Structures are given as C-alpha cells and as structure tokens.
Amino acid sequence: MSDVVSAPHSELERLVTEVLEVTAEYKLKDGSRIPVVAAGGIFDGEDIARFLKLGASGVQMGSRFVCTDECDASLEFKNEYINAKPEDIVVLQSPVKMPLRVIRNDFVRKIQNGASSNFECRYHCLFTCEPDKTTYCIAKTLLNAQRGNFESGFAPCGANAHRIDKIVPVNALINELVTETEEALALNPL
C-alpha cells in the first residue's frame, strides 16, 4: 500500500485528509476528536484499512450491501449490479438537481435522449424539483426499480457496483470485509 498521507491517490482521500485537518482543531467536550467517516467508493477491506490509516474513524458502505440476502430490493434489482460492467455506470442529473450515479439500461438511454416518462408528480420530494421541466419522477423511478420494474426505472449505485458478482448473506460479507481489513492492517499497521 502507498503512503496515502503524503500522496492521496483519490479525491476521497484528499477530502478526508482536509476534513481531518479541520476537525483536528476542535475537540468534543470529553476531549475526544470529532469522528470523521469516509464514504464513497469504498469497496473492500483494503479500502477500509486505507481510510482508517488515514485517520478516519470509520467508513460508510452502501453498494456492497445491495447484493445481500437481507436487502429488500428485488432480485431483478440485485441482478442489475451483478450484470453491470464499468461502462454501464453513468451519472445523470436527477430531477431534484443533484447528480445521481445509475446503471445504464433502456430507461436511462431514453432519459439521456430527452424522452419523457409521462408522469404525474404525486410526491413533491424536494423543492428543487420542477416537475414541468423534468422527464421523469425520481421517487416513482426508484420505487419501480426497487420492485424490479426496469422498463420504468433504473438502479442507483456506487462507482464500484460493477465489481459485485454474487448475492451473499450480510454475515459473510462482514466477515470478508473484517478479514481483508485485518490483513491489510497487518501488512501496514496504523
């Protein structure tokens, strides 16, 4: 592993380093430091170890837990991750004016080409959404995807979703991540 403190090799490492520098100036009432949790693109134990070594208190992982037995997303949703290739992962501008990483499918291609999904806004998610100016409803689209309807939905994902290749129990995934983290830390202790 490289010395990430002197040469961050990702935007997240740079950001975490900057946040740690700012939070180091402040302490909680009991004298402890403000916890900093790294999130975004963390996939395996080596990633976890790298951020712990950098000084993060922990990490947040999302995509890795989609393809677990316990996740309530449909099998079709999970298969979107399992079948994704790196080039299938794209970033859209969501109707609420925020970037949204998704797995490209026919519905995404239609959106990218300006087609409208002909919807009625029933949710009024955020004030930044302008239903009369957007081509799809984010709430309806995500609900469709969760239920496995990819003719009118898409799977939001993290940048590493394409690396997931099977559905596993959460316990097995946690054990794998702990083992990988311990091995990475044994090679380069904190």
C-alpha positions, 0 to 999 in steps of 0.5 A, a space after each residue: 500500500 502507498 503512503 496515502 498521507 503524503 500522496 492521496 491517490 483519490 479525491 476521497 482521500 484528499 477530502 478526508 485528509 482536509 476534513 481531518 485537518 479541520 476537525 483536528 482543531 476542535 475537540 468534543 467536550 470529553 476531549 475526544 476528536 470529532 469522528 470523521 467517516 469516509 464514504 464513497 467508493 469504498 469497496 473492500 477491506 483494503 479500502 477500509 484499512 486505507 481510510 482508517 490509516 488515514 485517520 478516519 474513524 470509520 467508513 460508510 458502505 452502501 453498494 456492497 450491501 445491495 447484493 445481500 440476502 437481507 436487502 429488500 430490493 428485488 432480485 431483478 434489482 440485485 441482478 442489475 449490479 451483478 450484470 453491470 460492467 464499468 461502462 454501464 455506470 453513468 451519472 445523470 442529473 436527477 430531477 431534484 438537481 443533484 447528480 445521481 450515479 445509475 446503471 445504464 439500461 433502456 430507461 436511462 438511454 431514453 432519459 439521456 435522449 430527452 424522452 419523457 416518462 409521462 408522469 404525474 408528480 404525486 410526491 413533491 420530494 424536494 423543492 428543487 424539483 420542477 416537475 414541468 421541466 423534468 422527464 421523469 419522477 425520481 421517487 416513482 423511478 426508484 420505487 419501480 426499480 426497487 420492485 424490479 420494474 426496469 422498463 420504468 426505472 433504473 438502479 442507483 449505485 456506487 462507482 464500484 457496483 460493477 465489481 459485485 458478482 454474487 448475492 451473499 448473506 450480510 454475515 459473510 460479507 462482514 466477515 470478508 470485509 473484517 478479514 481483508 481489513 485485518 490483513 491489510 492492517 497487518 501488512 501496514 499497521 496504523 
